[in-house]
């Protein structure tokens, strides 16, 4: 192995001796600093879920205006996930981690300048859009860390990476709660004063301690093939139901509490962080359950639980029970996080099964079959991650329209309930029905 300018020219993690003597130490070092940057990326992406809690009557913005801000942030974050997925192979994983970390300074500094009454809504829109940059860090971080670990350890590494990143949502909401509790809603800039130096530290650490792998190249052919496969779109749709729910509710929860139950910013902030925290921590359990019982089966029951949670929320809304409403929302976060793990685990299993079919038909050799499934799975994970995040846009737009027209979230919750029922049907008919259209015996643990 040679390292020059933080470039590694020889990287063979599947070689047990190489992994034991050299690879594990380097891979784990890159993982921990990748988690740090991705964590901050999620925090900055979620910044406006906190900033809107500081926007009292003096700002002159309606509930619909605030939901519009969170929708735009989510939209930009989901859109840039695809180019961010390709960036590590184009520029080097370590190099892009440094750049993507420094880019987080843009929304942080800009928000610090505009967060005060009297600023126009158009200006707020432009600055909020900049926070979408944080949404891309997940995609580039996952693509980069995926290259460092052998097949048997990727699940563990990617689970830690994803979970550590997701926790950034709860972290910034906790910081927002602390600021509101100590100094009220007049000094949101304190949040930016806390995060700006952390961003600089993360960028410096990435530059000093992370590495690029010179053999990594973008596989545009795999992306084209993945886009033409119906399984890509089925799994992207299902991921909208899990990750789209997680990120959408993370942005909207505080605003919903304020507008549905008249909570003050402090009262809303004291609860808001719990949902993303629970959803982040439970994500690895979803992957573990998928390994044990099959991703499709876990996802099916998970969507059912999400539908029940929404029904509970709707009943609580009608009864004006804040306690039950909050419990239902926390349950919704719990199951969206669990589903993130189970649906993500389905993707490599699906394409490994398809590769096995080609292998048995004599179309591919055993070695080519394994390589094909890895290439296509990697591409599908990137595509599904981008489309799944777009679900967060739809959730915030649904809440915006619901509160704009009826002064209540009931219309939005009804739409979510119908959507989860559709997810149940898609999961069953695509992967569990016997004989399943796309689920032959090899799909038993999809």
C-alpha positions in Angstrom: 0.0 0.0 0.0 1.3 3.5 -0.8 -0.2 6.7 0.4 0.8 10.0 -1.2 -1.0 13.2 -0.5 -3.6 11.1 1.4 -4.2 8.9 -1.7 -4.2 5.1 -1.2 -3.1 3.3 -4.3 -3.7 -0.3 -3.1 -6.8 -1.2 -1.2 -8.0 -4.8 -0.9 -10.3 -5.1 2.2 -11.5 -8.5 1.1 -8.0 -9.9 1.7 -8.1 -11.1 5.4 -4.4 -10.5 6.0 -4.5 -7.0 4.5 -7.7 -6.2 6.5 -6.2 -7.4 9.8 -2.8 -5.8 9.4 -3.7 -2.5 7.7 -7.2 -2.1 6.4 -9.3 -2.2 9.5 -7.4 0.6 11.2 -7.5 2.9 8.2 -11.2 2.1 7.5 -12.3 2.7 11.0 -10.4 6.0 11.2 -12.1 7.2 8.0 -15.5 6.0 9.4 -15.4 8.0 12.6 -14.4 11.3 10.9 -17.0 10.7 8.2 -19.7 10.3 10.9 -18.6 13.6 12.3 -19.1 15.5 9.1 -22.3 13.7 8.1 -23.7 14.4 11.6 -23.1 18.1 11.1 -24.5 17.9 7.6 -27.8 16.5 9.0 -27.7 19.2 11.7 -27.4 22.0 9.1 -29.9 20.5 6.8 -32.4 20.5 9.8 -31.4 24.0 10.8 -34.7 25.5 9.7 -36.8 23.1 11.6 -35.3 25.0 14.6 -35.1 28.5 13.0 -38.9 28.5 12.4 -39.5 28.1 16.1 -37.8 31.5 16.7 -40.0 33.2 14.2 -42.6 34.8 16.4 -45.3 37.3 15.3 -42.7 40.1 14.8 -41.4 38.3 11.7 -44.8 38.4 10.1 -44.8 34.9 8.6 -47.8 32.6 8.6 -47.7 28.9 9.3 -47.9 28.2 5.6 -44.9 30.4 5.0 -42.9 28.4 7.6 -43.9 25.1 6.1 -42.8 26.4 2.7 -39.4 27.2 4.1 -38.9 23.7 5.4 -40.3 22.2 2.2 -37.7 24.0 0.1 -34.8 23.0 2.4 -35.9 19.3 2.1 -36.3 19.6 -1.7 -32.7 20.9 -2.3 -31.3 18.4 0.1 -32.9 15.5 -1.7 -32.0 16.9 -5.2 -28.3 17.2 -4.5 -28.0 13.7 -3.1 -27.3 12.1 -6.6 -24.4 14.4 -7.5 -23.0 14.1 -4.0 -23.2 10.3 -4.4 -20.8 10.5 -7.4 -18.5 13.2 -5.9 -16.2 10.9 -3.8 -15.2 8.8 -6.8 -14.7 11.9 -8.9 -12.7 14.0 -6.4 -11.6 11.5 -3.7 -13.5 10.6 -0.5 -11.3 12.6 1.8 -11.1 15.6 -0.5 -14.9 15.7 -1.0 -15.5 15.3 2.8 -13.4 18.5 3.4 -15.2 20.4 0.7 -18.7 19.3 1.7 -17.9 20.2 5.3 -16.7 23.7 4.4 -19.8 24.2 2.3 -21.9 23.9 5.5 -20.4 27.3 6.5 -22.5 28.9 3.8 -25.9 28.2 5.3 -24.6 28.7 8.9 -23.2 32.1 8.3 -26.0 33.3 6.1 -28.6 32.3 8.6 -26.8 34.2 11.3 -27.2 37.4 9.2 -30.9 37.1 8.3 -32.5 35.8 11.5 -34.1 38.9 12.9 -37.5 40.5 12.4 -38.0 42.7 9.3 -36.1 40.5 6.9 -38.3 39.8 3.8 -39.7 36.3 3.2 -37.9 36.2 -0.2 -34.5 36.6 1.6 -35.5 33.9 4.1 -36.3 31.5 1.2 -32.9 32.1 -0.4 -31.0 31.5 2.8 -33.2 28.4 3.7 -32.4 26.9 0.3 -28.7 27.1 1.1 -29.3 24.8 4.1 -30.2 22.1 1.6 -26.4 21.6 1.1 -26.4 19.6 4.3 -28.7 17.0 2.8 -26.1 15.9 0.4 -23.5 14.9 3.0 -25.3 11.6 3.8 -25.1 10.4 0.2 -21.4 11.2 -0.3 -20.5 9.9 3.1 -22.3 6.6 2.6 -20.8 6.1 -0.9 -17.3 6.8 0.5 -17.4 4.6 3.5 -18.9 1.8 1.4 -15.6 1.5 -0.4 -13.5 1.1 2.7 -15.1 -2.0 4.2 -15.2 -5.6 3.2 -18.6 -7.1 2.3 -19.1 -8.8 5.7 -18.6 -5.6 7.6 -20.4 -3.0 5.4 -23.7 -3.4 7.2 -22.2 -2.5 10.6 -20.1 0.4 9.1 -23.0 1.9 7.1 -25.4 1.5 10.0 -23.1 3.4 12.3 -22.5 6.0 9.6 -26.2 6.5 8.9 -27.3 6.4 12.5 -24.6 8.9 13.6 -25.7 11.2 10.7 -29.4 11.0 11.5 -28.6 11.9 15.1 -27.6 15.4 13.8 -31.3 16.2 13.5 -32.0 15.6 17.2 -28.7 17.3 18.2 -29.5 20.6 16.6 -33.0 20.5 18.0 -31.6 19.9 21.4 -29.3 22.9 21.0 -32.3 25.0 19.8 -34.2 23.9 23.0 -31.3 24.9 25.2 -31.0 28.3 23.5 -34.8 29.0 23.8 -34.8 27.9 27.4 -31.9 30.1 28.4 -32.3 33.2 26.3 -35.8 33.0 24.7 -36.5 33.4 21.0 -34.6 36.6 20.4 -31.1 35.2 19.8 -31.2 32.3 17.3 -27.6 33.3 16.3 -26.3 31.5 19.3 -27.0 28.2 17.5 -24.8 29.3 14.6 -22.1 30.4 16.9 -22.0 26.9 18.3 -22.0 25.1 14.9 -19.7 27.3 12.9 -16.5 26.3 14.8 -17.6 22.7 14.8 -17.8 22.7 11.0 -14.3 24.1 10.8 -13.0 21.4 13.2 -14.7 18.7 11.1 -13.2 20.0 7.9 -9.7 20.1 9.5 -10.0 16.6 10.9 -11.1 15.3 7.5 -8.1 16.9 5.9 -5.7 15.5 8.5 -7.1 12.0 9.2 -9.1 10.8 6.2 -7.9 9.2 2.9 -8.8 8.9 -0.8 -8.8 5.6 -2.6 -7.4 6.0 -6.1 -9.0 2.8 -7.5 -12.6 4.0 -6.9 -14.3 5.1 -10.0 -17.9 6.2 -10.8 -19.9 3.5 -12.5 -22.3 5.5 -14.8 -23.3 2.3 -16.6 -24.6 0.8 -13.3 -26.6 3.9 -12.7 -28.2 3.7 -16.2 -28.9 0.0 -15.7 -30.4 0.7 -12.2 -32.7 3.4 -13.6 -34.1 1.0 -16.1 -34.9 -1.7 -13.5 -38.4 -1.6 -12.0 -37.1 -2.8 -8.7 -35.2 0.6 -8.3 -38.5 2.5 -8.5 -40.4 0.1 -6.2 -37.7 0.4 -3.5 -37.4 4.2 -4.0 -41.2 4.4 -3.5 -41.0 2.3 -0.3 -38.0 4.4 1.0 -40.2 7.5 0.5 -42.4 5.9 3.1 -39.6 5.4 5.7 -36.8 8.0 5.2 -39.2 10.5 3.6 -41.3 10.2 6.7 -38.4 10.5 9.1 -36.9 13.7 7.5 -40.3 15.2 6.7 -41.7 14.8 10.2 -38.3 16.0 11.7 -38.8 19.3 9.9 -42.5 19.6 10.6 -43.0 18.3 14.1 -42.4 21.5 16.0 -44.6 23.6 13.6 -47.4 21.1 13.9 -47.3 21.2 17.7 -47.4 25.0 17.6 -50.3 25.2 15.1 -52.3 22.2 16.1 -52.1 22.7 19.9 -50.9 26.2 20.3 -47.6 25.2 21.9 -45.1 28.0 22.6 -41.6 27.7 21.0 -40.2 26.4 24.2 -43.0 23.9 24.7 -42.6 22.7 21.1 -38.8 22.5 21.3 -38.9 20.5 24.5 -40.6 17.7 22.6 -39.5 18.1 19.0 -36.0 16.5 19.4 -37.4 13.2 20.9 -38.8 12.0 17.5 -35.6 12.3 15.5 -33.6 10.9 18.5 -35.8 7.8 18.7 -35.9 7.3 14.9 -32.1 7.6 14.6 -31.3 5.2 17.5 -33.7 2.5 16.3 -32.5 2.4 12.7 -29.8 -0.3 13.2 -32.4 -2.5 14.9 -34.5 -2.4 11.7 -31.5 -3.7 9.8 -30.9 -6.4 12.4 -34.6 -7.5 12.2 -34.4 -7.6 8.4 -31.3 -9.9 8.6 -33.2 -12.2 11.0 -36.7 -12.2 9.6 -36.5 -10.8 6.1 -36.6 -7.1 5.1 -39.9 -7.3 3.2 -41.7 -9.0 6.2 -40.3 -6.4 8.7 -41.2 -3.5 6.3 -44.7 -4.8 5.8 -45.5 -4.9 9.5 -43.6 -1.6 9.9 -45.9 0.2 7.4 -48.9 -1.3 9.2 -47.6 0.2 12.5 -47.0 3.6 10.8 -50.6 3.5 9.6 -51.9 2.7 13.1 -49.7 5.5 14.5 -51.3 8.0 12.1 -54.8 6.8 13.0 -53.9 7.3 16.7 -52.7 10.9 15.9 -55.9 11.6 14.0 -58.0 10.3 16.9 -56.0 12.4 19.3 -56.5 15.5 17.1 -60.2 15.0 17.2 -60.2 14.5 21.0 -57.7 17.4 21.4 -55.4 15.2 23.5 -51.9 16.6 23.4 -50.4 13.6 25.3 -51.9 11.0 22.9 -51.0 13.1 19.9 -47.4 13.4 21.0 -47.2 9.7 21.8 -48.6 8.9 18.3 -46.0 11.2 16.7 -43.1 9.6 18.6 -44.4 6.2 17.6 -44.4 7.4 14.0 -40.7 8.4 14.3 -39.9 5.1 15.9 -41.3 3.1 13.0 -40.0 5.4 10.3 -36.5 4.8 11.8 -37.0 1.1 12.0 -38.3 1.0 8.4 -35.2 3.0 7.3 -33.1 0.0 8.4 -35.3 -2.7 7.0 -36.0 -1.2 3.5 -32.3 -0.3 3.0 -31.4 -3.9 3.8 -33.8 -5.1 1.1 -31.9 -3.5 -1.8 -28.7 -5.6 -1.8 -30.8 -8.8 -1.2 -33.1 -8.1 -4.1 -30.2 -7.6 -6.6 -28.2 -10.5 -5.2 -31.2 -12.7 -5.9 -31.5 -11.3 -9.4 -27.8 -11.9 -10.0 -28.2 -15.5 -8.7 -30.9 -16.0 -11.3 -28.6 -14.9 -14.1 -25.9 -17.1 -12.7 -28.1 -20.1 -12.7 -29.1 -19.4 -16.3 -25.5 -19.3 -17.3 -25.6 -15.6 -18.2 -23.0 -14.6 -15.6 -20.2 -16.4 -13.8 -20.2 -16.6 -10.0 -17.6 -13.8 -9.8 -19.4 -11.6 -12.3 -22.7 -12.3 -10.6 -21.4 -11.0 -7.3 -19.8 -8.0 -8.9 -23.0 -7.1 -10.8 -25.1 -7.3 -7.7 -22.7 -5.0 -5.8 -22.6 -2.5 -8.7 -26.3 -2.2 -9.2 -27.1 -2.3 -5.4 -24.7 0.6 -4.9 -26.4 2.6 -7.7 -29.9 1.8 -6.4 -29.0 2.9 -2.8 -27.9 6.3 -4.2 -31.1 6.7 -6.3 -33.4 5.5 -3.5 -31.7 7.8 -1.0 -32.4 10.8 -3.2 -36.0 9.9 -4.0 -36.7 8.9 -0.5 -35.6 12.2 0.9 -38.0 13.9 -1.6 -40.8 12.3 0.5 -39.9 14.9 3.2 -40.9 17.7 0.7 -44.3 16.1 0.2 -44.9 15.8 3.9 -44.2 19.5 4.5 -46.2 20.6 1.5 -49.1 18.5 2.7 -49.0 20.1 6.1 -48.7 23.6 4.5 -51.8 23.1 2.4 -53.7 21.4 5.3 -53.1 24.3 7.7 -53.6 26.9 5.0 -57.0 25.6 4.0 -58.4 24.1 7.2 -56.2 25.4 10.1 -55.6 21.8 11.0 -53.3 18.9 10.1 -56.1 16.4 9.6 -56.2 16.5 5.8 -52.4 15.9 5.7 -52.7 13.0 8.2 -55.5 11.4 6.1 -53.2 11.5 3.1 -50.3 10.0 5.0 -52.6 7.2 6.2 -53.7 6.3 2.7 -50.0 6.4 1.5 -48.9 3.9 4.2 -51.8 1.6 3.2 -50.5 1.8 -0.4 -46.9 0.9 0.9 -48.4 -2.1 2.7 -50.0 -3.3 -0.6 -46.8 -2.7 -2.7 -44.6 -4.5 -0.2 -47.0 -7.5 -0.1 -47.6 -7.8 -3.8 -44.0 -7.1 -4.9 -42.2 -9.3 -2.4 -44.4 -11.4 -0.2 -47.3 -12.7 -2.3 -46.9 -16.3 -3.4 -46.0 -16.6 -6.2 -44.5 -13.1 -6.0 -43.9 -11.3 -9.2 -40.4 -10.4 -8.2 -39.8 -12.5 -5.2 -38.6 -16.0 -6.0 -37.2 -18.3 -3.3 -34.0 -16.3 -3.2 -36.0 -13.4 -2.0 -37.1 -15.1 1.2 -34.9 -12.8 3.2 -35.5 -9.7 1.1 
